[in-house]
Amino acid sequence: MTNETTEHPAIAVDTYLTTPKDQLGPILEQLFTDDAVVHDDGRTYVGLDAISAWIESAAAAFSFTRTITDVTRRANAAIVRARLEGTFPGSPVDLHHHFSLADDRISALTICP
């Protein structure tokens, strides 16, 4: 039996996707586990300090809008497809965000084409 739905993802995922990057810092601990891992653009960020620096760097370097085009939720995971348009090379781009969840927070995030 599969636990696959197209319902909205967990609150942490929703908040991460809808909060402007420059406003995530104060709520980061509510969204990510202490030992969370993020893979993005060929780099890996481990722990809240590294993830915070990654988010701050992206917010400072680029502005973009994100349009969610598809959501699939499985037990402790969510796969979100989104179109990003902004001031970054290659814009617009369609990206998959693969979220793993633990205790209603994001324990891993992989962003890929």
SEZAMAR-556397 format. One record per atom (N, C-alpha, C): atom name; residue number from 1; x negated, y negated, z negated. Coordinates in steps of 0.02 Angstrom, whole numbers, plus 50000, padded with zeros to 5 digits. Example, Ala and Ser with C-alpha at 12.3 -4.5 7.8 and 13.67 -1.06 7.14 Angstrom:
! residues 2
{a:N k:1 px:49340 py:50284 pz:49610};
{a:CA k:1 px:49385 py:50225 pz:49610};
{a:C k:1 px:49340 py:50165 pz:49610};
{a:N k:2 px:49358 py:50112 pz:49646};
{a:CA k:2 px:49316 py:50053 pz:49643};
{a:C k:2 px:49355 py:49998 pz:49606};
This chain:
! residues 113
{a:N k:1 px:49958 py:50059 pz:50000};
{a:CA k:1 px:50000 py:50000 pz:50000};
{a:C k:1 px:49955 py:49938 pz:50000};
{a:N k:2 px:49967 py:49893 pz:50045};
{a:CA k:2 px:49927 py:49831 pz:50047};
{a:C k:2 px:49965 py:49776 pz:50012};
{a:N k:3 px:49928 py:49732 pz:49983};
{a:CA k:3 px:49957 py:49675 pz:49948};
{a:C k:3 px:49941 py:49613 pz:49990};
{a:N k:4 px:49966 py:49611 pz:50050};
{a:CA k:4 px:49952 py:49556 pz:50096};
{a:C k:4 px:50015 py:49514 pz:50105};
{a:N k:5 px:50007 py:49449 pz:50095};
{a:CA k:5 px:50062 py:49404 pz:50106};
{a:C k:5 px:50036 py:49343 pz:50142};
{a:N k:6 px:50080 py:49301 pz:50164};
{a:CA k:6 px:50059 py:49237 pz:50192};
{a:C k:6 px:50082 py:49181 pz:50146};
{a:N k:7 px:50091 py:49197 pz:50083};
{a:CA k:7 px:50110 py:49146 pz:50034};
{a:C k:7 px:50052 py:49099 pz:50022};
{a:N k:8 px:50068 py:49043 pz:49991};
{a:CA k:8 px:50017 py:48994 pz:49975};
{a:C k:8 px:49966 py:49026 pz:49928};
{a:N k:9 px:49902 py:49008 pz:49935};
{a:CA k:9 px:49851 py:49037 pz:49892};
{a:C k:9 px:49857 py:49013 pz:49820};
{a:N k:10 px:49815 py:49039 pz:49778};
{a:CA k:10 px:49814 py:49021 pz:49707};
{a:C k:10 px:49806 py:48946 pz:49698};
{a:N k:11 px:49824 py:48922 pz:49640};
{a:CA k:11 px:49821 py:48850 pz:49626};
{a:C k:11 px:49751 py:48823 pz:49634};
{a:N k:12 px:49699 py:48859 pz:49612};
{a:CA k:12 px:49630 py:48836 pz:49619};
{a:C k:12 px:49612 py:48826 pz:49693};
{a:N k:13 px:49633 py:48872 pz:49735};
{a:CA k:13 px:49619 py:48867 pz:49807};
{a:C k:13 px:49657 py:48807 pz:49836};
{a:N k:14 px:49720 py:48801 pz:49819};
{a:CA k:14 px:49760 py:48745 pz:49844};
{a:C k:14 px:49730 py:48678 pz:49822};
{a:N k:15 px:49710 py:48673 pz:49759};
{a:CA k:15 px:49681 py:48611 pz:49734};
{a:C k:15 px:49615 py:48596 pz:49769};
{a:N k:16 px:49573 py:48646 pz:49778};
{a:CA k:16 px:49509 py:48636 pz:49813};
{a:C k:16 px:49522 py:48610 pz:49884};
{a:N k:17 px:49570 py:48639 pz:49919};
{a:CA k:17 px:49583 py:48621 pz:49988};
{a:C k:17 px:49616 py:48552 pz:49996};
{a:N k:18 px:49653 py:48530 pz:49947};
{a:CA k:18 px:49691 py:48468 pz:49955};
{a:C k:18 px:49661 py:48407 pz:49919};
{a:N k:19 px:49614 py:48418 pz:49876};
{a:CA k:19 px:49583 py:48363 pz:49840};
{a:C k:19 px:49525 py:48335 pz:49881};
{a:N k:20 px:49522 py:48269 pz:49890};
{a:CA k:20 px:49466 py:48240 pz:49926};
{a:C k:20 px:49399 py:48260 pz:49893};
{a:N k:21 px:49350 py:48275 pz:49935};
{a:CA k:21 px:49286 py:48300 pz:49910};
{a:C k:21 px:49256 py:48254 pz:49856};
{a:N k:22 px:49263 py:48189 pz:49864};
{a:CA k:22 px:49232 py:48143 pz:49816};
{a:C k:22 px:49270 py:48141 pz:49750};
{a:N k:23 px:49325 py:48178 pz:49744};
{a:CA k:23 px:49363 py:48181 pz:49682};
{a:C k:23 px:49361 py:48249 pz:49648};
{a:N k:24 px:49323 py:48297 pz:49677};
{a:CA k:24 px:49320 py:48364 pz:49649};
{a:C k:24 px:49277 py:48370 pz:49587};
{a:N k:25 px:49226 py:48328 pz:49580};
{a:CA k:25 px:49178 py:48333 pz:49525};
{a:C k:25 px:49209 py:48342 pz:49456};
{a:N k:26 px:49255 py:48299 pz:49436};
{a:CA k:26 px:49284 py:48303 pz:49368};
{a:C k:26 px:49326 py:48366 pz:49356};
{a:N k:27 px:49349 py:48399 pz:49408};
{a:CA k:27 px:49392 py:48458 pz:49399};
{a:C k:27 px:49358 py:48522 pz:49422};
{a:N k:28 px:49294 py:48519 pz:49439};
{a:CA k:28 px:49258 py:48577 pz:49466};
{a:C k:28 px:49262 py:48637 pz:49420};
{a:N k:29 px:49254 py:48627 pz:49354};
{a:CA k:29 px:49255 py:48682 pz:49306};
{a:C k:29 px:49323 py:48716 pz:49303};
{a:N k:30 px:49376 py:48680 pz:49321};
{a:CA k:30 px:49443 py:48709 pz:49321};
{a:C k:30 px:49453 py:48752 pz:49383};
{a:N k:31 px:49416 py:48739 pz:49436};
{a:CA k:31 px:49426 py:48773 pz:49500};
{a:C k:31 px:49380 py:48832 pz:49511};
{a:N k:32 px:49317 py:48827 pz:49489};
{a:CA k:32 px:49266 py:48878 pz:49501};
{a:C k:32 px:49244 py:48910 pz:49436};
{a:N k:33 px:49227 py:48975 pz:49439};
{a:CA k:33 px:49198 py:49008 pz:49381};
{a:C k:33 px:49127 py:48981 pz:49372};
{a:N k:34 px:49100 py:48990 pz:49312};
{a:CA k:34 px:49033 py:48964 pz:49297};
{a:C k:34 px:48979 py:48992 pz:49343};
{a:N k:35 px:48988 py:49054 pz:49364};
{a:CA k:35 px:48937 py:49088 pz:49406};
{a:C k:35 px:48960 py:49094 pz:49479};
{a:N k:36 px:49005 py:49051 pz:49500};
{a:CA k:36 px:49032 py:49054 pz:49568};
{a:C k:36 px:48976 py:49047 pz:49620};
{a:N k:37 px:48989 py:49075 pz:49679};
{a:CA k:37 px:48941 py:49073 pz:49734};
{a:C k:37 px:48977 py:49045 pz:49795};
{a:N k:38 px:48945 py:48997 pz:49828};
{a:CA k:38 px:48972 py:48969 pz:49890};
{a:C k:38 px:48921 py:48980 pz:49945};
{a:N k:39 px:48945 py:49005 pz:50003};
{a:CA k:39 px:48905 py:49013 pz:50063};
{a:C k:39 px:48934 py:48966 pz:50116};
{a:N k:40 px:48893 py:48919 pz:50140};
{a:CA k:40 px:48916 py:48872 pz:50190};
{a:C k:40 px:48858 py:48850 pz:50233};
{a:N k:41 px:48868 py:48851 pz:50298};
{a:CA k:41 px:48819 py:48824 pz:50345};
{a:C k:41 px:48749 py:48854 pz:50335};
{a:N k:42 px:48747 py:48920 pz:50323};
{a:CA k:42 px:48683 py:48955 pz:50316};
{a:C k:42 px:48649 py:48947 pz:50249};
{a:N k:43 px:48681 py:48915 pz:50202};
{a:CA k:43 px:48652 py:48905 pz:50135};
{a:C k:43 px:48696 py:48937 pz:50082};
{a:N k:44 px:48665 py:48952 pz:50025};
{a:CA k:44 px:48701 py:48982 pz:49968};
{a:C k:44 px:48692 py:48937 pz:49907};
{a:N k:45 px:48746 py:48925 pz:49872};
{a:CA k:45 px:48747 py:48884 pz:49812};
{a:C k:45 px:48775 py:48926 pz:49755};
{a:N k:46 px:48737 py:48933 pz:49701};
{a:CA k:46 px:48757 py:48975 pz:49645};
{a:C k:46 px:48764 py:48934 pz:49582};
{a:N k:47 px:48821 py:48939 pz:49550};
{a:CA k:47 px:48834 py:48903 pz:49488};
{a:C k:47 px:48864 py:48835 pz:49499};
{a:N k:48 px:48894 py:48808 pz:49446};
{a:CA k:48 px:48930 py:48745 pz:49451};
{a:C k:48 px:48886 py:48686 pz:49470};
{a:N k:49 px:48824 py:48683 pz:49445};
{a:CA k:49 px:48781 py:48627 pz:49461};
{a:C k:49 px:48765 py:48626 pz:49536};
{a:N k:50 px:48748 py:48684 pz:49564};
{a:CA k:50 px:48732 py:48688 pz:49635};
{a:C k:50 px:48793 py:48674 pz:49678};
{a:N k:51 px:48851 py:48699 pz:49658};
{a:CA k:51 px:48912 py:48687 pz:49696};
{a:C k:51 px:48931 py:48613 pz:49692};
{a:N k:52 px:48923 py:48583 pz:49635};
{a:CA k:52 px:48936 py:48511 pz:49627};
{a:C k:52 px:48891 py:48470 pz:49673};
{a:N k:53 px:48827 py:48487 pz:49675};
{a:CA k:53 px:48780 py:48451 pz:49719};
{a:C k:53 px:48799 py:48460 pz:49792};
{a:N k:54 px:48820 py:48520 pz:49812};
{a:CA k:54 px:48842 py:48534 pz:49881};
{a:C k:54 px:48902 py:48491 pz:49899};
{a:N k:55 px:48951 py:48489 pz:49854};
{a:CA k:55 px:49012 py:48450 pz:49867};
{a:C k:55 px:48995 py:48375 pz:49872};
{a:N k:56 px:48954 py:48351 pz:49826};
{a:CA k:56 px:48935 py:48280 pz:49826};
{a:C k:56 px:48897 py:48262 pz:49890};
{a:N k:57 px:48853 py:48307 pz:49912};
{a:CA k:57 px:48815 py:48295 pz:49973};
{a:C k:57 px:48860 py:48291 pz:50033};
{a:N k:58 px:48908 py:48338 pz:50038};
{a:CA k:58 px:48955 py:48338 pz:50094};
{a:C k:58 px:48999 py:48276 pz:50094};
{a:N k:59 px:49021 py:48256 pz:50034};
{a:CA k:59 px:49064 py:48197 pz:50029};
{a:C k:59 px:49027 py:48134 pz:50049};
{a:N k:60 px:48962 py:48130 pz:50033};
{a:CA k:60 px:48922 py:48071 pz:50049};
{a:C k:60 px:48904 py:48069 pz:50124};
{a:N k:61 px:48894 py:48127 pz:50153};
{a:CA k:61 px:48870 py:48130 pz:50222};
{a:C k:61 px:48925 py:48125 pz:50275};
{a:N k:62 px:48984 py:48152 pz:50260};
{a:CA k:62 px:49036 py:48157 pz:50311};
{a:C k:62 px:49104 py:48140 pz:50283};
{a:N k:63 px:49147 py:48114 pz:50325};
{a:CA k:63 px:49218 py:48109 pz:50308};
{a:C k:63 px:49255 py:48154 pz:50357};
{a:N k:64 px:49307 py:48186 pz:50333};
{a:CA k:64 px:49344 py:48231 pz:50376};
{a:C k:64 px:49414 py:48243 pz:50349};
{a:N k:65 px:49457 py:48266 pz:50393};
{a:CA k:65 px:49523 py:48288 pz:50373};
{a:C k:65 px:49527 py:48363 pz:50386};
{a:N k:66 px:49568 py:48396 pz:50346};
{a:CA k:66 px:49575 py:48468 pz:50351};
{a:C k:66 px:49649 py:48483 pz:50361};
{a:N k:67 px:49663 py:48522 pz:50413};
{a:CA k:67 px:49732 py:48544 pz:50426};
{a:C k:67 px:49734 py:48620 pz:50419};
{a:N k:68 px:49772 py:48645 pz:50372};
{a:CA k:68 px:49779 py:48717 pz:50361};
{a:C k:68 px:49821 py:48746 pz:50417};
{a:N k:69 px:49795 py:48798 pz:50450};
{a:CA k:69 px:49831 py:48828 pz:50506};
{a:C k:69 px:49856 py:48899 pz:50490};
{a:N k:70 px:49827 py:48931 pz:50439};
{a:CA k:70 px:49848 py:48999 pz:50421};
{a:C k:70 px:49823 py:49016 pz:50352};
{a:N k:71 px:49863 py:49053 pz:50314};
{a:CA k:71 px:49843 py:49076 pz:50247};
{a:C k:71 px:49863 py:49149 pz:50240};
{a:N k:72 px:49816 py:49190 pz:50218};
{a:CA k:72 px:49830 py:49259 pz:50201};
{a:C k:72 px:49806 py:49271 pz:50130};
{a:N k:73 px:49848 py:49300 pz:50089};
{a:CA k:73 px:49830 py:49312 pz:50019};
{a:C k:73 px:49831 py:49387 pz:50007};
{a:N k:74 px:49778 py:49411 pz:49975};
{a:CA k:74 px:49774 py:49480 pz:49953};
{a:C k:74 px:49755 py:49480 pz:49880};
{a:N k:75 px:49778 py:49527 pz:49842};
{a:CA k:75 px:49766 py:49533 pz:49770};
{a:C k:75 px:49726 py:49475 pz:49739};
{a:N k:76 px:49660 py:49479 pz:49742};
{a:CA k:76 px:49617 py:49427 pz:49712};
{a:C k:76 px:49578 py:49390 pz:49764};
{a:N k:77 px:49608 py:49378 pz:49821};
{a:CA k:77 px:49573 py:49343 pz:49876};
{a:C k:77 px:49623 py:49303 pz:49917};
{a:N k:78 px:49596 py:49254 pz:49951};
{a:CA k:78 px:49635 py:49215 pz:49999};
{a:C k:78 px:49591 py:49198 pz:50058};
{a:N k:79 px:49619 py:49203 pz:50117};
{a:CA k:79 px:49584 py:49184 pz:50178};
{a:C k:79 px:49624 py:49127 pz:50209};
{a:N k:80 px:49592 py:49071 pz:50216};
{a:CA k:80 px:49625 py:49011 pz:50240};
{a:C k:80 px:49590 py:48989 pz:50304};
{a:N k:81 px:49628 py:48981 pz:50356};
{a:CA k:81 px:49601 py:48954 pz:50419};
{a:C k:81 px:49620 py:48881 pz:50422};
{a:N k:82 px:49571 py:48839 pz:50438};
{a:CA k:82 px:49584 py:48767 pz:50439};
{a:C k:82 px:49547 py:48735 pz:50497};
{a:N k:83 px:49576 py:48681 pz:50523};
{a:CA k:83 px:49544 py:48640 pz:50574};
{a:C k:83 px:49517 py:48578 pz:50538};
{a:N k:84 px:49451 py:48567 pz:50545};
{a:CA k:84 px:49419 py:48508 pz:50516};
{a:C k:84 px:49401 py:48460 pz:50572};
{a:N k:85 px:49419 py:48397 pz:50562};
{a:CA k:85 px:49403 py:48344 pz:50610};
{a:C k:85 px:49372 py:48287 pz:50571};
{a:N k:86 px:49314 py:48264 pz:50595};
{a:CA k:86 px:49282 py:48209 pz:50559};
{a:C k:86 px:49218 py:48186 pz:50589};
{a:N k:87 px:49175 py:48158 pz:50546};
{a:CA k:87 px:49113 py:48126 pz:50568};
{a:C k:87 px:49054 py:48174 pz:50561};
{a:N k:88 px:49063 py:48236 pz:50578};
{a:CA k:88 px:49009 py:48285 pz:50574};
{a:C k:88 px:48997 py:48314 pz:50644};
{a:N k:89 px:48936 py:48338 pz:50656};
{a:CA k:89 px:48921 py:48367 pz:50722};
{a:C k:89 px:48967 py:48426 pz:50738};
{a:N k:90 px:48991 py:48428 pz:50800};
{a:CA k:90 px:49034 py:48482 pz:50822};
{a:C k:90 px:49108 py:48473 pz:50807};
{a:N k:91 px:49127 py:48416 pz:50780};
{a:CA k:91 px:49197 py:48404 pz:50764};
{a:C k:91 px:49239 py:48399 pz:50828};
{a:N k:92 px:49299 py:48428 pz:50828};
{a:CA k:92 px:49331 py:48467 pz:50775};
{a:C k:92 px:49307 py:48539 pz:50776};
{a:N k:93 px:49319 py:48573 pz:50720};
{a:CA k:93 px:49299 py:48643 pz:50715};
{a:C k:93 px:49353 py:48681 pz:50676};
{a:N k:94 px:49364 py:48743 pz:50696};
{a:CA k:94 px:49409 py:48788 pz:50659};
{a:C k:94 px:49366 py:48832 pz:50614};
{a:N k:95 px:49380 py:48832 pz:50549};
{a:CA k:95 px:49340 py:48871 pz:50502};
{a:C k:95 px:49384 py:48916 pz:50460};
{a:N k:96 px:49355 py:48973 pz:50441};
{a:CA k:96 px:49387 py:49019 pz:50394};
{a:C k:96 px:49356 py:49007 pz:50326};
{a:N k:97 px:49397 py:49003 pz:50275};
{a:CA k:97 px:49375 py:48996 pz:50206};
{a:C k:97 px:49396 py:49061 pz:50171};
{a:N k:98 px:49347 py:49101 pz:50151};
{a:CA k:98 px:49360 py:49164 pz:50117};
{a:C k:98 px:49350 py:49153 pz:50042};
{a:N k:99 px:49403 py:49154 pz:50004};
{a:CA k:99 px:49400 py:49143 pz:49931};
{a:C k:99 px:49408 py:49209 pz:49895};
{a:N k:100 px:49365 py:49221 pz:49845};
{a:CA k:100 px:49375 py:49274 pz:49797};
{a:C k:100 px:49394 py:49241 pz:49731};
{a:N k:101 px:49442 py:49271 pz:49696};
{a:CA k:101 px:49468 py:49240 pz:49636};
{a:C k:101 px:49456 py:49285 pz:49575};
{a:N k:102 px:49443 py:49253 pz:49519};
{a:CA k:102 px:49436 py:49288 pz:49454};
{a:C k:102 px:49467 py:49243 pz:49402};
{a:N k:103 px:49514 py:49270 pz:49364};
{a:CA k:103 px:49547 py:49231 pz:49312};
{a:C k:103 px:49575 py:49165 pz:49338};
{a:N k:104 px:49606 py:49168 pz:49396};
{a:CA k:104 px:49638 py:49110 pz:49428};
{a:C k:104 px:49590 py:49054 pz:49447};
{a:N k:105 px:49525 py:49070 pz:49452};
{a:CA k:105 px:49476 py:49022 pz:49476};
{a:C k:105 px:49437 py:49053 pz:49534};
{a:N k:106 px:49404 py:49011 pz:49571};
{a:CA k:106 px:49366 py:49034 pz:49628};
{a:C k:106 px:49299 py:49062 pz:49604};
{a:N k:107 px:49286 py:49125 pz:49620};
{a:CA k:107 px:49222 py:49156 pz:49600};
{a:C k:107 px:49174 py:49158 pz:49660};
{a:N k:108 px:49201 py:49155 pz:49720};
{a:CA k:108 px:49159 py:49154 pz:49780};
{a:C k:108 px:49197 py:49121 pz:49837};
{a:N k:109 px:49160 py:49084 pz:49878};
{a:CA k:109 px:49188 py:49052 pz:49936};
{a:C k:109 px:49138 py:49058 pz:49993};
{a:N k:110 px:49160 py:49085 pz:50049};
{a:CA k:110 px:49120 py:49088 pz:50108};
{a:C k:110 px:49157 py:49050 pz:50163};
{a:N k:111 px:49122 py:49002 pz:50194};
{a:CA k:111 px:49151 py:48962 pz:50247};
{a:C k:111 px:49114 py:48979 pz:50311};
{a:N k:112 px:49153 py:49000 pz:50362};
{a:CA k:112 px:49122 py:49022 pz:50425};
{a:C k:112 px:49169 py:49008 pz:50484};
{a:N k:113 px:49141 py:49008 pz:50545};
{a:CA k:113 px:49184 py:48997 pz:50604};
{a:C k:113 px:49234 py:49053 pz:50614};
